[in-house]
Amino acid sequence: MGATRARELLDLHANHGQTFTRVNLATCWSRPGRVSPADRIWLRSDDGAPLFALREQTGDSVDTVGGRAVSNIAHALAKIGLQGPAWENLWNELERAALARRSEFKPQELSNTAWAFATAGHATPALFDAIGKESSGRVRAFKPQELCNTAWAFATAGHAAPGLLDAIRKESIGRVREFKPQDLSNTAWTFATAGHADPALFDAIGTASIERVREFQPQELKDMAWAFATAGHANPALFDAIGKVSTVRIRQFTPQHLANTAWAFATAGHAAPALLDAIGTESAGRLGEFNPQGLANTAWAFATAGHAAPALFDAIDKESTGRVRELNPQDLANTAWAFATAGHAAPALFDAIGRESARRVHELSPQNMANTAWAFATAGHAAPALFGSIARESAGRVCELNPQDLANTAWAFSKAGHAAPALFDAIGKESAGRVGEFVPQALANTASG
């Protein structure tokens, strides 16, 4: 098969597909997986219509191809981005074939198959269980990228596999210097996401990353900082190195990179004034490109870090006020909290958040309500309708509040001068039964309420 471009390959299939061997069929999938971005967009058009004929033949033949071909087809589908109802039957057929042929898979095929199903978002617990069992005893035969991609796939799919992750962890620690920068950042991200953050692994990744941090792409810098912050693994030298490189290359960062990097440094409690100055300046002019969570997380990060950035907060104020209906409950609460904590006046934004939060109060978690009330009281922004809504909703849910939230809610209503006798009765009863859980300041704030 001499065709290389996607259109040429599909023309070849249209004219001669009935004579294709199993090898031809597998090749027909592997090559589209390596086409240009423009061709990939065309292949995805109309739910992948250009590939429908190939899809039908593949579905009829998947039982006759070998394990390697099954893995390659799944990998190509995922790389092109073919998923959804039009492709569900083929994914189901591939799942069944992969389960039947898993013992034939080499390490690369185990890794690629897990990666493909995770990337496509195709839930298949039985297949992940089988791949996990098959891979756990063979990790020494895996290349660094295969170790990384396998772990990434399980974390992305949300499929618990502690035995597999432990095997990958042990193998990775001794081979971490073989990892490429993307492998290092993806491995850290994976273990942080899976809640399987082993200190020895993170120490090894941190040491290797510091030595090679200048080779990291912006996404890898962001992912590494996010992973260490999420895992709660302190490594000041790594954060210093990431901060210096990121500051110089800040214009290469996407909005998501900017927001997540700021969030990571704030969460880790690592001071990086030069980096935050650079993020603030770069972000202020690009906020229209930020998604709602990015806006909220950026404000939260700067407030948490105590880093003054009035121009950035002015810009977030203007952008968020016009998009407040796009913010989810957590983003609404975090934005209000950030502006109150930073002491940055934003009356129009608080009015908008107040109206939206009151309208959607049933969607707010108890912590969201406590933080929102605290923010409005701290900012001194009157919002009687919002406080009335929070009082009615919170009164029946005080048992879900932790001691700090109970104290903050009582303090906020007292500070705002908003009478809420039913809420205060509920807080009083709940607090009396849990008084041993309160720290002294929380007790004082509750009593003052």
N, C-alpha and C positions, 0 to 999 in steps of 0.2 A: 504493500500500500504506500504509494509515493505521495499522496495528498498530505499537505501540511496545514493549510488554513481551514478554519471550521467550515466555511461554505463549500470549499472543494471536497472536503471529507464527506459532508452530508449529500452533496451531489453524487459522489461515488456510491454512497449507500442507497440513494434513491434509484440508481440505475442498476446496481449489482448486488444489493443487499440480500437477495434471495440465495446468492451463492456464497455468502460470507461463512467462513469457518469460525470456530470458537475464538481463535486467535484474532481474526479480523474484527470480530464483534468487540472483544476487549480493547483492541487498539483504537477502535472507533470512539470509545469513551475516554481513553487515557489522553488522547491528543486534545480534544476540546477542553480538558482540564488544565491544559498548558497554553491556551490561546491568549491573545492580547486582551486588555480590559475592554476595548471597544467590541471585539468579537463576543466577549462574555456577556456584555449587555444585550447584544443581539440574540444570543442563545437563550437568555432569560425572558425575552419579550413574549407577550401574550401567554404567560404561564409556561414558557418553554416550548411554544408551538413548533419552532424549527426542529425540535428533537423528538416530536411525538412518534414519528414512524420508527425511529431507532428505539424509543422507549417501549413500544409494543413488541418489537422483536426481542428485545432484551428480556422483558417480562416472561415471554414464552420460552426463552432459552436459558434462563439463569440457573436452572438445575443441572445443565450440562457443562457449564464452565467450571474451571478449577477454583481453588481457594484464592489464589493470587488475583484472578480475574474478578472475583466477587469483591475483593478489597479495592481493586483499582476502579471498578465501576462506582462503588459507593463514594470513594474519594473524589472522583470526577464530578459526580452529582453535587456533592457538598461544596466543592471549590467553585463550580459554576453558580451555585445558589439555587438549585432546583428543589423546591419543597412545596408544601401545601397540598390541597386536595387533588390536584392534577397529577401529583407524583406519589401520593400516599401508597397506592398499590405496589409500585415498583420498590419503594422503600421496604414495604412489608415482605416482598419476595426476597429482597437482599438480606433482610434480617433473618429470615428462615434459612436461606442458603448459607449465611455466615455461621449460624449456630451449627448447622450440619457439618461444615468444613473447617471449624475452628482449629482442629488438631493439625490441619495442613498449613496453617498460617505460620510464616516466619515472623520474627520480631517486628520488622517493618510493616507487615500486613496486619498484625495485631494492633499496632499503634495507629496506622492509617484508618483502620476500620473504626476504632473507638473515636478517633478525631472526626471522621466523617459523620457518624451518627450524632455526636455531640454538636457539631457545627450546624447540622441540619435541624437540630432541635427535635429529632425523632425519638420519642421515649421508647426504650427497649431494655427494661430491667434485666430480663433473662440473658440477653446478649452481653450486657455489661458485666453481669455476674460471671458469665463464661469466659469473657476476655480477661477479667480480673484474676480468675482462678488459673487460667492458662499462662498469664504473664508473670504472676508472682514468683514462680519457680524458675523463670528464665531471664530475669532482669540482667544477669551478667552478660547475656548475649545481645542486649540492647545497646544501640549507639546513643550518645548523649541526647540528640534530638528526639529519638524514639522514647527515651525515658521521660523527657520533658513533655512531649505531645501526648503520651499516654496519661500521665498525671493530669495534664491540662484538660483532657477530654472528660475524665471522671469528675473533676471539679466543676466544669462547665455544665455537665449533665446533671449535677447535683446528686450523683450516685455514690453513696457511701461505700468505701472499699478500704477500710483501715489496714488490712493485711497487705494489699497491693501498695498503698502509699508508704507503708513502713518499709517494704522491700525496696521501693524506688528511692526513698530517703536514704537508706543505708548505702545503696549503690552510688547515689549521687555524691555523697559526702567525700568519698575517696576519689571521685573522678571529676570534681567540679572544675578543675583547671582545663579540662578538655571542652568545657561548654563554651559556646559562642555567647555574645552578649544577650541575644534574644532568648537563648536557652536559660541563661541565668535569671533574667527578669521574669520569664514565664514560669519557671520553677518556683521562684519566690511568690509570685502572684497565686499560683495554684495552691501551694501549701497554706498560704494565708486565707484564701477563699474557702478552702476545705476545713479550716479550723484545726489544721494538723501541723502547726508551726513548731517544729523541733528546734531548740536553741542551737544544737551542734550544726544542723544544716544551715540555719540562717547565719551563723558565724562564718561558715565556710563560704557561703555565697557572698557575704559582705566583704570578706577579705579578697576574694577573686574579683569582685566588681570594682573595688577601689582601684585596683591595679589597672583596670581596663575601662574605666568610666568614660574616657574620651572617645571610645569606640561606640558608645551607646547612642541609639537614635532617640529622639524626643519621647516616643511612646515607651521605650524601654526605661528611660530615666524616670518617667512618670509612674510606670508600673512598679519599678523597684521601690521608689519612695512610698507608694501606696501600700505595697505588701508589707514592708517593715513597720509602717505606722499601724496598719490593721492588725498585724500580729503582735503589736506591742513590744517589738524586739529593738532595744536601744542599740544604736550604732552611730554615735556622733560623727566619727570619721567618714562614714559612708554618706551621711546627710550633708556634711561639709562638701564632699567631693561632688555629689549630685547638684548641690546648690550652686557651686562655682561654674560647673559646665552648663547648667541650665540657664544661668543668668546671661552668659555670653551668647547662647543660642535661642534666646526666648522668642525671637521672631519666627522660628521654625515650629513653634508649638501651636497646636490646634486649640480651639476654645476648651475642649474637654481636657487636654493636657494641662492648660493653665489652671483650670478650676481644681482638678484632681491633685496637681502638685501643691497648690496652696493648701488644700485640705490636708494632705499628707504631712506637710511640715507643721501645720497648726496642731494636728492630732498627736504628732510625735512630740510636741512641745520643743521643737528645735528652732532656735532663733536663727533667722536668715534674712536680715533687713535688706540686703542688696537684692536678693532674689525676690522678695515680696515687693520691693520698689519696682523692679522690672516687670513682674506679673501685673501689678496695679496699673502701670503705664500702658502696657500692651493690651490689657483687658478693657480698659476704659473706652477705647476707640472701636472695640469689636463686640460689644455686648449684644448687638443684634444677632450675632452668630451663635450665642450661647443658648443652650436649652434651659428650661426653667430650673432644673436641679442645679445646673452649673451656676446660674445667677445666685441661687440661695446658698450653695456651698462656698462660693467665693466670698460672699458677705460674711458667712459664718466663720470662715477661715481667718479673715483679716481681723474680725472682732475677737476671736479666740486668741489669736496671736498678740492682740493689743497693738497692732501696727496701724498707725494713723494713715489714712488714705482718703482725704475728703473728696478729691476729684473722682475717685473710683466709686465712693458711696453715692455721690451726686448722680453719677451715670447709672448705677444700679437702681437708684430710686426712680429715675425717669423711665428706665426700661421695664422695671418690674411693675410699676403702677399701671402701665398700659397692657400688661400681660398677666395680671393677677389671677385671671380665671384659668390660666394654664398651670398654675402652681398646685401641687398636691398638698394635702394637709401638713405633711412634714415640712415641705418647703415654705408654706405660709408661716408656720411657727418659727422655723429657723431664721427666716428673713426678719420677722419682727424682733426676735431675740437678738440678732446681730446688730440691728440699728440701735436698739435700746442699750445694748452692752457697749457699743462704740460711742454712744452719746451723740449720734448724728441725727439731727432733726429732719424728719421727712413726713410732714403732716398729710400730704396727699396720699403717700404710700400707706400710711397707717389707716387712713380713712378707707382705702381700697381693701386692705387686708382685713380690717374690722368687718366691713360689709360681707366680704366673701367668706370669712370664717364663721360669722353668724349664720349665713345661709347654709353652710355645709357643716354645722357643728356636730351633727350625728356621725360624720366621717372622721372627726378628730379623735385621736387616742387620748386617754386621760393625761398623758404627759404633754401632748400637744396643747391641750387646753390649759394646763398649769403653766407651761412656758409662755403661751400667748398672753394669758392674764398678767403674768409677771412682766412681760415686755411692755405691755400697754401702761401698766402702773408705773414702771420704772421710767418710761418715756414721758409720763405725765400727760398722756393723750386720752382725752375723754371718749368713751365708747360705751354708753349705757346699754345699747341694744346688744352689743357683743357680750358684755358682762352678764346681762340677763340670760342670754342663751347659754353661756358657759355655766352659770349657776344652776339652771334647770337640768342641763345634761349631766353635770358633774355630781350633783347631789345623790343620784342613784348609782354612781360608779366609784365612790371614794375608796372602796375596798381594793380597787385596781391601782391606786396611787401609792408610790413609795413614800417614806417619811419626808424626804426633801420636797416632793411635789405637794404633799399635804400642807407643809409649812409655807411653800411659795404661793399656793392658792389662797390660803388664809391671809398671808401678808399682802398679796396683790389686791384682794377685795377691800381690805382695810385701808390700804394706801390710796386706792381709787375712790374711797368713800361710797362704795356701792353696797347697799343693804341687801343681804341674802341670808335671812334667818334659817331657812331650811338647809342651805348648804353648810352654814356654820354649825348647825346642830349635827349634821352628818359627819363633818370633819372632827367635831369634838368627840363624838362617840367612837369613831374609828381610831383617833389618836390615843384615846384613853386606854384602849385595848392593846396598843402597840408601843406604849411609851418607852419601853426598853430599847426600841430600835432607833430612837431619835438621838442625833448628836445634839450637844447643848445649843448650838445656834439655831437648829431647826425647831427645838422646843421653844426657844425664845420667840422665834418668828410666828409660830403657831399660837402661842399665848398672846402675842401682841395683836394678832388678828382678832 
